[in-house]
């Protein structure tokens, strides 16, 4: 929610200064609009990073679960 609020705040500040005659206000409003449009992608990336990792479909890798596993050991 804070990300959406900050995007609208950036747009509002840019529009205010843009209407006051400052040319950079239009650029700030544009940056806020781009920020707002890319927000769904940012939220999706954050959710993906916080998601717990699931085990592989074929089962767990023995090298990852068994610390005594040695693929180079000779079997006599």
Backbone as JSON Lines, residues from 0, in Angstrom:
{"i":0,"aa":"X","n":[0.82,-1.19,0.0],"ca":[0.0,0.0,0.0],"c":[0.87,1.26,0.0]}
{"i":1,"aa":"X","n":[1.99,1.18,0.69],"ca":[2.89,2.34,0.75],"c":[3.48,2.65,-0.62]}
{"i":2,"aa":"X","n":[3.71,1.61,-1.44],"ca":[4.25,1.83,-2.77],"c":[3.27,2.6,-3.65]}
{"i":3,"aa":"X","n":[2.0,2.26,-3.54],"ca":[0.97,2.95,-4.33],"c":[0.84,4.39,-3.86]}
{"i":4,"aa":"X","n":[0.84,4.59,-2.54],"ca":[0.72,5.93,-1.98],"c":[1.88,6.81,-2.41]}
{"i":5,"aa":"X","n":[3.09,6.26,-2.37],"ca":[4.25,7.06,-2.77],"c":[4.21,7.39,-4.26]}
{"i":6,"aa":"X","n":[3.69,6.48,-5.08],"ca":[3.58,6.76,-6.51],"c":[2.62,7.92,-6.76]}
{"i":7,"aa":"X","n":[1.47,7.89,-6.1],"ca":[0.51,8.98,-6.27],"c":[1.05,10.29,-5.7]}
{"i":8,"aa":"X","n":[1.83,10.21,-4.63],"ca":[2.43,11.41,-4.06],"c":[3.43,12.03,-5.03]}
{"i":9,"aa":"X","n":[4.23,11.2,-5.68],"ca":[5.19,11.71,-6.67],"c":[4.45,12.37,-7.83]}
{"i":10,"aa":"X","n":[3.37,11.73,-8.29],"ca":[2.59,12.31,-9.38],"c":[1.97,13.64,-8.95]}
{"i":11,"aa":"X","n":[1.42,13.71,-7.74],"ca":[0.79,14.94,-7.26],"c":[1.8,16.07,-7.13]}
{"i":12,"aa":"X","n":[2.99,15.78,-6.62],"ca":[4.02,16.82,-6.5],"c":[4.43,17.31,-7.89]}
{"i":13,"aa":"X","n":[4.62,16.38,-8.81],"ca":[5.0,16.76,-10.17],"c":[3.94,17.6,-10.86]}
{"i":14,"aa":"X","n":[2.68,17.22,-10.7],"ca":[1.59,17.98,-11.33],"c":[1.51,19.38,-10.71]}
{"i":15,"aa":"X","n":[1.66,19.45,-9.39],"ca":[1.59,20.76,-8.71],"c":[2.68,21.7,-9.23]}
{"i":16,"aa":"X","n":[3.92,21.22,-9.24],"ca":[4.99,22.09,-9.71],"c":[4.94,22.3,-11.22]}
{"i":17,"aa":"X","n":[4.43,21.32,-11.95],"ca":[4.27,21.5,-13.39],"c":[3.25,22.58,-13.72]}
{"i":18,"aa":"X","n":[2.14,22.59,-12.97],"ca":[1.14,23.63,-13.19],"c":[1.61,24.99,-12.68]}
{"i":19,"aa":"X","n":[2.55,24.99,-11.75],"ca":[3.1,26.25,-11.24],"c":[4.09,26.87,-12.21]}
{"i":20,"aa":"X","n":[4.47,26.14,-13.22],"ca":[5.36,26.69,-14.23],"c":[6.73,26.06,-14.26]}
{"i":21,"aa":"X","n":[7.02,25.16,-13.35],"ca":[8.34,24.52,-13.34],"c":[8.34,23.39,-14.37]}
{"i":22,"aa":"X","n":[9.27,23.46,-15.29],"ca":[9.32,22.45,-16.35],"c":[9.67,21.07,-15.8]}
{"i":23,"aa":"X","n":[10.45,21.03,-14.73],"ca":[10.85,19.73,-14.18],"c":[9.67,19.04,-13.51]}
{"i":24,"aa":"X","n":[8.61,19.77,-13.2],"ca":[7.44,19.15,-12.58],"c":[6.79,18.13,-13.49]}
{"i":25,"aa":"X","n":[6.83,18.4,-14.79],"ca":[6.27,17.45,-15.76],"c":[7.09,16.16,-15.77]}
{"i":26,"aa":"X","n":[8.42,16.3,-15.66],"ca":[9.28,15.12,-15.62],"c":[9.03,14.3,-14.35]}
{"i":27,"aa":"X","n":[8.81,14.99,-13.24],"ca":[8.53,14.28,-11.98],"c":[7.2,13.55,-12.07]}
{"i":28,"aa":"X","n":[6.2,14.19,-12.64],"ca":[4.9,13.53,-12.81],"c":[5.03,12.32,-13.73]}
{"i":29,"aa":"X","n":[5.82,12.45,-14.78],"ca":[6.04,11.32,-15.69],"c":[6.75,10.18,-15.0]}
{"i":30,"aa":"X","n":[7.73,10.51,-14.16],"ca":[8.43,9.46,-13.41],"c":[7.49,8.76,-12.44]}
{"i":31,"aa":"X","n":[6.61,9.52,-11.81],"ca":[5.62,8.91,-10.92],"c":[4.66,8.01,-11.66]}
{"i":32,"aa":"X","n":[4.29,8.41,-12.87],"ca":[3.4,7.59,-13.69],"c":[4.08,6.29,-14.11]}
{"i":33,"aa":"X","n":[5.34,6.39,-14.51],"ca":[6.1,5.18,-14.86],"c":[6.23,4.28,-13.63]}
{"i":34,"aa":"X","n":[6.48,4.89,-12.47],"ca":[6.57,4.13,-11.23],"c":[5.26,3.39,-10.95]}
{"i":35,"aa":"X","n":[4.16,4.06,-11.16],"ca":[2.85,3.45,-10.92],"c":[2.56,2.33,-11.91]}
{"i":36,"aa":"X","n":[2.98,2.5,-13.17],"ca":[2.72,1.48,-14.18],"c":[3.58,0.24,-14.0]}
{"i":37,"aa":"X","n":[4.78,0.4,-13.45],"ca":[5.66,-0.76,-13.23],"c":[5.45,-1.4,-11.87]}
{"i":38,"aa":"X","n":[4.57,-0.85,-11.07],"ca":[4.34,-1.36,-9.72],"c":[3.89,-2.82,-9.68]}
{"i":39,"aa":"X","n":[3.0,-3.3,-10.56],"ca":[2.62,-4.72,-10.5],"c":[3.81,-5.67,-10.7]}
{"i":40,"aa":"X","n":[4.75,-5.28,-11.56],"ca":[5.92,-6.12,-11.79],"c":[6.83,-6.13,-10.56]}
{"i":41,"aa":"X","n":[6.96,-4.98,-9.9],"ca":[7.78,-4.9,-8.7],"c":[7.17,-5.75,-7.59]}
{"i":42,"aa":"X","n":[5.87,-5.68,-7.42],"ca":[5.2,-6.46,-6.38],"c":[5.35,-7.95,-6.67]}
{"i":43,"aa":"X","n":[5.23,-8.34,-7.93],"ca":[5.38,-9.75,-8.3],"c":[6.8,-10.24,-7.99]}
{"i":44,"aa":"X","n":[7.81,-9.41,-8.27],"ca":[9.19,-9.81,-7.98],"c":[9.42,-9.94,-6.48]}
{"i":45,"aa":"X","n":[8.84,-9.04,-5.68],"ca":[8.99,-9.12,-4.23],"c":[8.33,-10.38,-3.71]}
{"i":46,"aa":"X","n":[7.13,-10.7,-4.19],"ca":[6.44,-11.91,-3.75],"c":[7.2,-13.16,-4.14]}
{"i":47,"aa":"X","n":[7.81,-13.16,-5.33],"ca":[8.57,-14.32,-5.78],"c":[9.81,-14.53,-4.91]}
{"i":48,"aa":"X","n":[10.45,-13.43,-4.5],"ca":[11.63,-13.54,-3.66],"c":[11.29,-14.03,-2.26]}
{"i":49,"aa":"X","n":[10.09,-13.75,-1.78],"ca":[9.71,-14.14,-0.43],"c":[9.03,-15.51,-0.38]}
{"i":50,"aa":"X","n":[8.75,-16.1,-1.52],"ca":[8.08,-17.4,-1.55],"c":[9.04,-18.5,-1.09]}
{"i":51,"aa":"X","n":[8.54,-19.45,-0.31],"ca":[9.42,-20.55,0.11],"c":[9.78,-21.44,-1.07]}
{"i":52,"aa":"X","n":[10.99,-21.94,-1.05],"ca":[11.43,-22.82,-2.14],"c":[10.82,-24.21,-1.96]}
{"i":53,"aa":"X","n":[10.33,-24.76,-3.04],"ca":[9.75,-26.1,-2.98],"c":[10.8,-27.12,-3.42]}
{"i":54,"aa":"X","n":[10.68,-28.35,-2.92],"ca":[11.65,-29.38,-3.33],"c":[11.45,-29.74,-4.8]}
{"i":55,"aa":"X","n":[12.46,-30.31,-5.45],"ca":[12.32,-30.7,-6.85],"c":[11.22,-31.75,-7.03]}
{"i":56,"aa":"X","n":[10.65,-31.79,-8.21],"ca":[9.52,-32.68,-8.48],"c":[9.92,-34.15,-8.37]}
{"i":57,"aa":"X","n":[11.13,-34.5,-8.72],"ca":[11.56,-35.89,-8.68],"c":[12.05,-36.35,-7.32]}
{"i":58,"aa":"X","n":[11.95,-35.53,-6.32],"ca":[12.45,-35.86,-5.0],"c":[13.71,-35.07,-4.72]}
{"i":59,"aa":"X","n":[14.19,-35.2,-3.52],"ca":[15.36,-34.44,-3.11],"c":[16.63,-35.04,-3.7]}
{"i":60,"aa":"X","n":[17.59,-34.2,-3.97],"ca":[18.89,-34.61,-4.47],"c":[19.68,-35.2,-3.31]}
{"i":61,"aa":"X","n":[20.22,-36.43,-3.44],"ca":[20.95,-37.02,-2.31],"c":[22.17,-36.2,-1.91]}
{"i":62,"aa":"X","n":[22.79,-35.53,-2.85],"ca":[23.95,-34.72,-2.52],"c":[23.56,-33.51,-1.67]}
{"i":63,"aa":"X","n":[22.34,-33.06,-1.8],"ca":[21.9,-31.9,-1.04],"c":[21.41,-32.28,0.34]}
{"i":64,"aa":"X","n":[20.97,-33.52,0.53],"ca":[20.4,-33.91,1.82],"c":[21.33,-34.77,2.66]}
{"i":65,"aa":"X","n":[22.15,-35.59,2.04],"ca":[23.04,-36.5,2.78],"c":[24.45,-35.94,2.74]}
{"i":66,"aa":"X","n":[24.94,-35.49,3.9],"ca":[26.26,-34.88,3.93],"c":[27.38,-35.9,3.76]}
{"i":67,"aa":"X","n":[27.09,-37.18,3.96],"ca":[28.13,-38.2,3.8],"c":[28.17,-38.73,2.37]}
{"i":68,"aa":"X","n":[27.32,-38.26,1.51],"ca":[27.27,-38.71,0.12],"c":[28.51,-38.21,-0.62]}
{"i":69,"aa":"X","n":[29.21,-39.12,-1.26],"ca":[30.41,-38.77,-2.03],"c":[30.3,-39.43,-3.4]}
{"i":70,"aa":"X","n":[30.07,-38.67,-4.45],"ca":[29.9,-39.27,-5.77],"c":[31.19,-39.88,-6.32]}
{"i":71,"aa":"X","n":[32.33,-39.55,-5.74],"ca":[33.62,-40.06,-6.22],"c":[34.12,-41.26,-5.42]}
{"i":72,"aa":"X","n":[33.33,-41.71,-4.46],"ca":[33.77,-42.84,-3.63],"c":[33.74,-44.13,-4.44]}
{"i":73,"aa":"X","n":[34.73,-44.96,-4.21],"ca":[34.78,-46.26,-4.9],"c":[33.99,-47.27,-4.11]}
{"i":74,"aa":"X","n":[33.22,-48.07,-4.83],"ca":[32.48,-49.14,-4.18],"c":[33.2,-50.44,-4.48]}
{"i":75,"aa":"X","n":[33.79,-51.07,-3.46],"ca":[34.53,-52.33,-3.63],"c":[33.67,-53.51,-3.28]}
